[in-house]
Amino acid sequence: MGGTAWEPPQSDRSLGLGFYATQSPGVTGVLKSRSEDFVVREISSYPVPVPDGPFTVLRVASRDWEQHELAERIAERLHLPPHAVSWAGTKDRRALAERLLSYRGPLPEGPLGLRDVEVTEAYRARDGLSLGHHYGNGFDIRIEILGEPLPSAFDRLRTTRLELLGLGGFPNFFGLQRFGEVRPMTHEVGRALVRGDPEAAVEVYLTWLPVEGEVLGAEARRSYAEHHDAARALSEFPREFRFERVLLDHLAKGHDASRALRGLSRELRLLFIHAYQSWLFNRWLTARHDRGISLLAPVPGDRILRQLKDGTVSGKDAVPVGADNLPECVDLVGRGRARLAGPLVGYDTPPLEGEAGELLERLLEEEGVTREKFRLPKNPEVSSAGAYRPAWIPIPPIALRLESAKTEAATTPRGGGVWLTFALPKGCYATVLLREFLKSGAVEGVAPASQTQS
């Protein structure tokens, strides 16, 4: 693996992204200065078409939509219950995105009439979608280069690509989107829920603010943190903060925190638990790296995930690695037939052995949580048995295309940039791969006001 010559920024380290795999210098550039600069297309596993099937499957192209809000708004337009629409994978909020959605019911009779949302395909199916019912995502991403000539930045990006090819991949961290692009705190809500403290979970969701920068609604959040008057807060929180207002509405009616949280969709509440599991995974991956334990080859006490014929892995079927089968497991991983796995801790996660197991036990002890707490007796509908996740992702083919400022329209106040095109398996984050190219030189584009709920 690569070294640690480049120190990640505090914003990364706070989410467990504690190292870079590559040693090559990064470039300074802007991501997502426009939604058109971040294009993601789902590589879908289509449910079987059946003309009179009970489900409808939609392929939807959207611009700047948060996943849960999009699903709820579509359900509203189709006169369905708020949580009736399902999906296979969550997409970036600040992006042009294509994905499949499904619901139980007939085909739409016309356009949905939602801003920047287009249904490009619709059919009846035997089954609906569930989370993970896809293969991966393809990306076209533009980095707007700042502060240096394009040719030199392009050369450094090529150098990083070569280093990644030499390493064979990159660490499979969960990216910023898992925790909230504007307010990265979903894992904090999940931690409170796992600890059995729904009051703290509601408080975090309503009041948490980033240390640096100002976000829409910050004044309302600060105000509520002082007065905790839910009825008053309903008049202070912007109308577009739909999830916050659901919580506040319940609190204003005298409901306790647990009941208020149940006003949110099960999918959103699961996201909180999964975000905490993701944060623990990132922390474990960084601790393993810092201890000098390989992220590619298994050691006794580890688990591996066999790669299926379609190139995916099942996070439920992890094979323990011991002294007796270590050579076979190392061979399978070396030939690309299996992946070293890291734990997404849940109530059914067995204790790990060896050095990597010690790191996990120490992390759980520091957090004051046990595996059993993931049963969530106060919210059993979002309990999590746990799973495993590949610790390392093989490097995909990455196309780099240099763009000159001259190719931009004269009215566009932008410089030149570089486009990266690649595809990743489901569950992997494009921004995690991009951070190897940018190091700490990434500047996020300004998000529109509609992107401020989480």
C-alpha positions as CSV (number, residue, x, y, z in Angstrom):
1,M,0.0,0.0,0.0
2,G,1.0,3.6,-0.3
3,G,2.3,5.8,2.5
4,T,0.8,8.6,4.6
5,A,2.7,11.6,3.2
6,W,-0.5,13.6,2.9
7,E,-2.6,14.3,6.0
8,P,-6.4,14.3,5.5
9,P,-8.3,17.4,6.6
10,Q,-10.1,17.3,9.9
11,S,-13.4,17.1,8.1
12,D,-12.3,13.7,6.7
13,R,-10.8,12.5,10.0
14,S,-14.0,13.3,11.9
15,L,-15.8,10.8,9.7
16,G,-13.1,8.1,10.0
17,L,-11.4,8.7,6.7
18,G,-8.0,8.9,8.3
19,F,-5.5,8.2,5.5
20,Y,-4.9,8.3,1.7
21,A,-3.7,5.1,-0.1
22,T,-1.6,7.1,-2.5
23,Q,1.5,9.3,-1.9
24,S,1.3,11.4,-5.1
25,P,0.4,15.1,-4.6
26,G,-3.2,16.2,-5.2
27,V,-4.6,19.0,-7.2
28,T,-6.8,21.9,-6.0
29,G,-10.1,21.9,-7.7
30,V,-13.8,22.5,-7.3
31,L,-16.3,19.6,-7.3
32,K,-20.0,20.1,-8.1
33,S,-19.8,23.7,-9.1
34,R,-22.8,22.8,-11.2
35,S,-25.0,19.8,-10.9
36,E,-24.0,19.0,-14.5
37,D,-20.4,18.4,-13.3
38,F,-21.4,15.3,-11.3
39,V,-23.4,12.8,-13.4
40,V,-24.3,9.4,-11.9
41,R,-26.1,6.6,-13.7
42,E,-27.3,3.6,-11.9
43,I,-26.2,0.2,-13.4
44,S,-29.6,-1.4,-12.6
45,S,-30.8,-4.9,-12.0
46,Y,-34.2,-4.6,-13.5
47,P,-37.1,-6.4,-11.9
48,V,-38.8,-8.9,-14.3
49,P,-41.4,-7.2,-16.5
50,V,-44.9,-8.6,-16.1
51,P,-47.7,-6.8,-18.0
52,D,-50.2,-7.2,-15.1
53,G,-47.6,-7.2,-12.3
54,P,-48.5,-5.6,-9.0
55,F,-45.5,-3.2,-9.1
56,T,-44.6,-0.3,-11.2
57,V,-40.9,0.4,-11.9
58,L,-39.8,3.9,-13.0
59,R,-36.5,5.0,-14.3
60,V,-36.1,8.6,-13.2
61,A,-33.7,11.3,-14.2
62,S,-33.4,14.1,-11.7
63,R,-31.3,17.1,-10.8
64,D,-30.5,18.1,-7.2
65,W,-32.9,15.8,-5.4
66,E,-32.3,14.1,-2.0
67,Q,-33.3,10.5,-2.2
68,H,-35.9,10.3,0.6
69,E,-37.5,13.6,-0.4
70,L,-37.7,12.6,-4.0
71,A,-39.4,9.3,-3.1
72,E,-41.9,11.0,-0.8
73,R,-42.8,13.7,-3.4
74,I,-43.4,11.1,-6.1
75,A,-45.6,9.1,-3.7
76,E,-47.5,12.4,-3.0
77,R,-48.0,13.0,-6.7
78,L,-49.3,9.5,-7.3
79,H,-51.6,9.6,-4.2
80,L,-49.7,6.9,-2.4
81,P,-48.7,6.6,1.2
82,P,-45.7,8.7,2.1
83,H,-43.3,5.8,2.3
84,A,-44.6,3.7,-0.6
85,V,-41.8,4.3,-3.1
86,S,-38.6,2.1,-2.9
87,W,-35.2,2.2,-4.5
88,A,-32.1,0.2,-5.0
89,G,-29.3,2.7,-4.2
90,T,-29.0,6.2,-2.8
91,K,-27.5,8.8,-5.1
92,D,-25.6,12.0,-4.6
93,R,-27.9,14.9,-3.8
94,R,-26.0,17.5,-5.8
95,A,-25.9,15.8,-9.1
96,L,-27.6,14.8,-12.3
97,A,-28.8,11.3,-11.4
98,E,-30.6,8.4,-13.1
99,R,-32.0,5.6,-11.0
100,L,-34.8,3.0,-10.7
101,L,-37.7,3.5,-8.2
102,S,-40.7,1.2,-7.6
103,Y,-44.1,1.1,-5.9
104,R,-47.1,-1.1,-5.6
105,G,-49.7,0.3,-8.0
106,P,-50.5,1.2,-11.6
107,L,-48.4,3.1,-14.1
108,P,-48.5,7.0,-13.8
109,E,-51.2,8.5,-16.0
110,G,-49.0,11.4,-17.1
111,P,-45.9,13.4,-16.1
112,L,-45.2,13.7,-12.4
113,G,-45.0,17.5,-12.6
114,L,-42.0,17.7,-10.2
115,R,-39.2,20.2,-10.8
116,D,-36.2,18.7,-12.5
117,V,-37.6,15.2,-12.5
118,E,-38.3,13.2,-15.6
119,V,-39.6,9.6,-15.9
120,T,-37.6,8.1,-18.8
121,E,-39.1,4.6,-18.5
122,A,-42.0,2.9,-16.8
123,Y,-43.3,-0.7,-16.8
124,R,-45.2,-3.2,-14.6
125,A,-43.2,-5.8,-12.8
126,R,-43.6,-8.9,-10.7
127,D,-41.5,-7.6,-7.9
128,G,-40.4,-4.2,-6.5
129,L,-37.0,-2.9,-5.6
130,S,-35.2,-3.2,-2.3
131,L,-32.0,-1.6,-1.1
132,G,-29.0,-3.1,-2.9
133,H,-31.0,-4.3,-5.9
134,H,-28.5,-3.0,-8.5
135,Y,-24.9,-3.7,-9.6
136,G,-23.3,-0.3,-9.3
137,N,-23.0,3.2,-10.7
138,G,-21.3,4.9,-13.6
139,F,-19.9,8.4,-13.1
140,D,-18.9,11.4,-15.3
141,I,-17.3,13.9,-12.9
142,R,-15.7,17.3,-13.7
143,I,-12.9,18.8,-11.5
144,E,-12.6,22.5,-12.1
145,I,-8.8,23.2,-11.7
146,L,-7.8,26.1,-9.5
147,G,-4.5,28.0,-9.1
148,E,-2.4,26.2,-11.7
149,P,-2.1,25.5,-15.4
150,L,-4.3,22.7,-16.6
151,P,-1.5,20.6,-18.2
152,S,0.4,20.3,-15.0
153,A,-2.7,19.4,-13.0
154,F,-3.6,16.9,-15.7
155,D,-0.1,15.3,-15.4
156,R,-0.5,14.9,-11.6
157,L,-3.9,13.3,-12.0
158,R,-2.3,10.8,-14.4
159,T,0.4,10.1,-11.9
160,T,-2.1,9.3,-9.2
161,R,-4.0,7.1,-11.6
162,L,-0.8,5.1,-12.3
163,E,-0.1,4.8,-8.5
164,L,-3.6,3.5,-8.0
165,L,-3.1,1.0,-10.7
166,G,0.1,-0.1,-9.0
167,L,-1.7,-0.5,-5.7
168,G,-4.5,-2.3,-7.4
169,G,-7.3,-0.4,-5.7
170,F,-8.2,2.0,-2.9
171,P,-9.8,1.8,0.6
172,N,-13.5,1.2,0.6
173,F,-14.4,4.1,3.0
174,F,-17.9,5.3,3.2
175,G,-18.0,8.8,1.8
176,L,-19.4,12.1,3.0
177,Q,-22.8,11.5,1.4
178,R,-23.3,8.7,3.8
179,F,-23.3,11.2,6.7
180,G,-24.9,14.2,5.1
181,E,-23.3,16.5,2.5
182,V,-24.4,19.7,4.1
183,R,-24.7,18.6,7.8
184,P,-22.6,15.4,8.2
185,M,-24.3,14.2,11.4
186,T,-26.5,11.2,10.5
187,H,-24.0,8.9,12.3
188,E,-24.5,11.1,15.4
189,V,-28.2,10.5,15.3
190,G,-27.6,6.8,14.8
191,R,-25.2,6.6,17.7
192,A,-27.8,8.2,20.0
193,L,-30.4,5.6,18.8
194,V,-28.1,2.7,19.3
195,R,-27.4,3.9,22.8
196,G,-31.1,4.0,23.5
197,D,-31.4,7.8,23.7
198,P,-34.1,8.9,21.2
199,E,-34.2,12.4,22.9
200,A,-30.6,12.9,22.0
201,A,-31.2,11.6,18.5
202,V,-34.0,14.2,18.0
203,E,-31.8,17.0,19.5
204,V,-28.9,16.2,17.2
205,Y,-31.1,16.1,14.1
206,L,-32.8,19.4,14.9
207,T,-29.8,21.4,16.2
208,W,-26.5,20.1,14.9
209,L,-24.5,22.6,12.9
210,P,-21.0,22.3,11.3
211,V,-18.1,23.9,13.1
212,E,-17.2,25.9,10.0
213,G,-19.4,27.7,7.5
214,E,-23.0,28.8,7.6
215,V,-26.0,26.8,6.3
216,L,-29.5,27.6,5.6
217,G,-31.7,27.3,8.7
218,A,-28.7,27.8,11.1
219,E,-30.5,30.6,13.0
220,A,-33.6,28.4,13.5
221,R,-31.5,25.6,14.8
222,R,-29.6,27.8,17.2
223,S,-32.9,29.3,18.4
224,Y,-34.5,25.9,19.1
225,A,-31.4,24.8,20.9
226,E,-32.0,27.6,23.4
227,H,-35.8,27.6,23.8
228,H,-36.9,24.0,22.9
229,D,-40.4,25.2,22.1
230,A,-41.5,23.0,19.3
231,A,-44.5,25.1,18.4
232,R,-42.4,28.2,18.1
233,A,-39.8,26.3,16.1
234,L,-42.4,25.4,13.5
235,S,-42.8,29.1,12.7
236,E,-39.0,29.5,12.5
237,F,-37.9,26.4,10.5
238,P,-38.1,26.9,6.7
239,R,-41.0,25.1,5.0
240,E,-38.6,23.0,2.9
241,F,-37.2,21.4,6.0
242,R,-39.8,18.6,5.8
243,F,-38.2,16.0,8.0
244,E,-37.4,18.5,10.8
245,R,-40.9,19.8,10.7
246,V,-42.3,16.3,11.0
247,L,-40.4,15.9,14.2
248,L,-41.4,19.3,15.5
249,D,-45.0,18.7,14.7
250,H,-45.1,15.6,16.8
251,L,-43.2,17.3,19.7
252,A,-45.6,20.3,19.5
253,K,-48.5,17.8,20.0
254,G,-46.9,16.5,23.2
255,H,-45.5,13.3,21.7
256,D,-42.3,11.9,23.1
257,A,-39.1,11.6,21.0
258,S,-39.6,8.0,20.1
259,R,-43.0,8.6,18.6
260,A,-41.7,11.7,16.8
261,L,-39.0,9.7,15.2
262,R,-41.6,7.2,14.0
263,G,-43.1,10.0,12.0
264,L,-40.0,9.7,9.7
265,S,-39.9,6.8,7.2
266,R,-38.4,3.6,8.2
267,E,-35.8,4.0,5.4
268,L,-34.7,7.3,6.8
269,R,-34.4,5.9,10.4
270,L,-32.5,2.9,9.0
271,L,-30.1,5.4,7.3
272,F,-29.2,6.8,10.7
273,I,-28.3,3.3,12.0
274,H,-26.4,2.4,8.9
275,A,-24.5,5.7,9.0
276,Y,-23.3,4.9,12.5
277,Q,-22.3,1.4,11.3
278,S,-20.5,3.1,8.4
279,W,-18.6,5.5,10.8
280,L,-17.5,2.5,12.9
281,F,-16.3,0.8,9.7
282,N,-14.3,3.8,8.6
283,R,-12.7,4.1,12.1
284,W,-11.9,0.4,12.0
285,L,-10.4,0.6,8.5
286,T,-8.2,3.6,9.6
287,A,-7.1,1.9,12.8
288,R,-6.2,-1.2,10.8
289,H,-4.1,0.8,8.4
290,D,-2.4,2.7,11.2
291,R,-1.5,-0.6,12.9
292,G,0.1,-1.7,9.6
293,I,-2.3,-4.6,9.0
294,S,-2.9,-5.2,5.3
295,L,-6.2,-4.1,3.7
296,L,-5.7,-6.4,0.8
297,A,-4.5,-9.8,2.2
298,P,-6.3,-11.5,5.1
299,V,-4.7,-12.5,8.3
300,P,-5.9,-15.0,10.9
301,G,-9.0,-13.7,12.6
302,D,-10.3,-11.9,9.5
303,R,-13.3,-12.6,7.3
304,I,-13.4,-12.8,3.5
305,L,-16.3,-12.4,1.1
306,R,-16.5,-14.6,-2.0
307,Q,-17.1,-12.7,-5.2
308,L,-20.2,-13.9,-7.1
309,K,-20.4,-14.6,-10.8
310,D,-21.9,-11.2,-11.5
311,G,-18.9,-9.5,-9.8
312,T,-20.8,-8.6,-6.6
313,V,-20.3,-9.9,-3.1
314,S,-22.8,-10.8,-0.4
315,G,-22.2,-9.0,2.9
316,K,-24.0,-11.8,4.8
317,D,-21.8,-14.7,3.8
318,A,-18.4,-14.0,5.3
319,V,-15.9,-16.8,5.6
320,P,-13.7,-16.9,8.8
321,V,-10.0,-16.9,8.2
322,G,-7.9,-19.2,10.5
323,A,-4.5,-20.8,10.5
324,D,-6.0,-23.9,8.8
325,N,-7.5,-22.1,5.7
326,L,-5.2,-19.0,5.6
327,P,-3.3,-20.1,2.4
328,E,-6.5,-20.8,0.6
329,C,-8.1,-17.5,1.6
330,V,-5.0,-15.5,0.6
331,D,-5.0,-17.3,-2.8
332,L,-8.7,-16.5,-3.4
333,V,-8.2,-12.8,-2.6
334,G,-5.0,-12.7,-4.7
335,R,-6.9,-14.2,-7.7
336,G,-9.8,-11.8,-7.3
337,R,-12.2,-14.5,-6.3
338,A,-12.8,-13.0,-2.8
339,R,-12.3,-9.8,-0.9
340,L,-11.0,-9.0,2.6
341,A,-14.0,-7.9,4.6
342,G,-14.6,-5.4,7.4
343,P,-17.5,-5.5,9.9
344,L,-20.6,-3.4,9.7
345,V,-21.4,-4.1,13.4
346,G,-24.8,-5.4,14.4
347,Y,-26.4,-7.6,17.0
348,D,-25.4,-10.8,15.1
349,T,-21.8,-9.8,14.4
350,P,-19.5,-12.4,16.0
351,P,-16.4,-11.3,17.9
352,L,-13.4,-11.0,15.6
353,E,-10.1,-12.6,16.6
354,G,-6.5,-11.5,16.1
355,E,-5.2,-8.0,15.8
356,A,-8.1,-6.7,13.7
357,G,-10.6,-8.1,16.2
358,E,-8.8,-6.3,19.1
359,L,-9.1,-3.0,17.2
360,L,-12.8,-3.5,16.8
361,E,-13.4,-4.4,20.5
362,R,-11.4,-1.4,21.6
363,L,-13.5,0.9,19.3
364,L,-16.8,-0.5,20.6
365,E,-15.5,0.0,24.2
366,E,-14.6,3.6,23.5
367,E,-18.0,4.2,22.0
368,G,-19.8,2.6,25.0
369,V,-21.9,0.3,22.8
370,T,-22.2,-3.5,22.5
371,R,-23.4,-5.6,19.6
372,E,-26.7,-6.3,21.5
373,K,-27.6,-2.6,21.5
374,F,-28.1,-2.8,17.7
375,R,-31.4,-4.6,18.5
376,L,-32.8,-1.2,19.4
377,P,-35.5,-2.3,21.8
378,K,-37.1,1.2,21.6
379,N,-37.1,1.1,17.8
380,P,-37.0,-2.6,16.9
381,E,-38.2,-2.0,13.3
382,V,-34.8,-0.5,12.5
383,S,-32.6,-3.0,14.4
384,S,-29.6,-4.3,12.5
385,A,-28.1,-7.8,12.5
386,G,-24.9,-6.4,10.9
387,A,-23.0,-7.5,7.8
388,Y,-19.6,-7.3,6.2
389,R,-18.2,-5.0,3.5
390,P,-15.1,-5.3,1.3
391,A,-12.2,-3.3,2.8
392,W,-10.5,-2.7,-0.5
393,I,-11.9,-2.0,-4.0
394,P,-10.1,-3.0,-7.2
395,I,-9.3,0.1,-9.2
396,P,-11.7,0.5,-12.2
397,P,-10.7,1.8,-15.6
398,I,-10.5,5.6,-15.3
399,A,-10.7,7.8,-18.3
400,L,-9.2,11.3,-18.0
401,R,-10.2,14.0,-20.4
402,L,-8.6,17.5,-20.4
403,E,-11.1,20.3,-21.0
404,S,-10.0,23.8,-22.1
405,A,-11.6,26.9,-20.9
406,K,-12.1,27.8,-24.5
407,T,-14.7,25.0,-24.8
408,E,-17.0,26.8,-22.3
409,A,-19.6,29.2,-23.4
410,A,-18.5,32.8,-23.3
411,T,-21.2,33.5,-20.6
412,T,-20.0,30.8,-18.3
413,P,-17.7,32.2,-15.6
414,R,-15.6,29.1,-15.3
415,G,-12.1,28.0,-16.0
416,G,-11.0,24.7,-17.6
417,G,-11.3,21.4,-15.9
418,V,-10.7,17.7,-16.2
419,W,-13.4,15.0,-16.6
420,L,-13.0,11.6,-14.9
421,T,-15.2,8.7,-16.2
422,F,-15.4,5.4,-14.3
423,A,-17.8,2.9,-12.8
424,L,-17.9,1.4,-9.3
425,P,-19.7,-1.5,-7.6
426,K,-22.7,-0.7,-5.5
427,G,-22.0,0.6,-2.1
428,C,-18.7,2.3,-3.2
429,Y,-18.3,6.1,-3.2
430,A,-17.0,8.1,-6.2
431,T,-15.9,10.8,-3.8
432,V,-13.7,8.4,-1.9
433,L,-11.9,7.6,-5.2
434,L,-11.7,11.3,-6.0
435,R,-10.1,12.2,-2.7
436,E,-7.0,10.2,-3.8
437,F,-6.7,12.6,-6.8
438,L,-7.5,15.8,-4.8
439,K,-6.0,15.0,-1.4
440,S,-7.0,18.0,0.8
441,G,-7.4,20.3,-2.2
442,A,-11.1,19.7,-2.9
443,V,-13.4,22.7,-2.7
444,E,-17.1,21.8,-2.8
445,G,-19.3,23.9,-5.1
446,V,-22.0,26.0,-3.5
447,A,-25.1,23.9,-3.0
448,P,-28.5,25.4,-3.8
449,A,-30.9,26.4,-0.9
450,S,-33.0,23.2,-1.5
451,Q,-30.1,21.0,-0.4
452,T,-30.0,21.8,3.3
453,Q,-32.1,19.3,5.1
454,S,-29.5,16.8,6.1
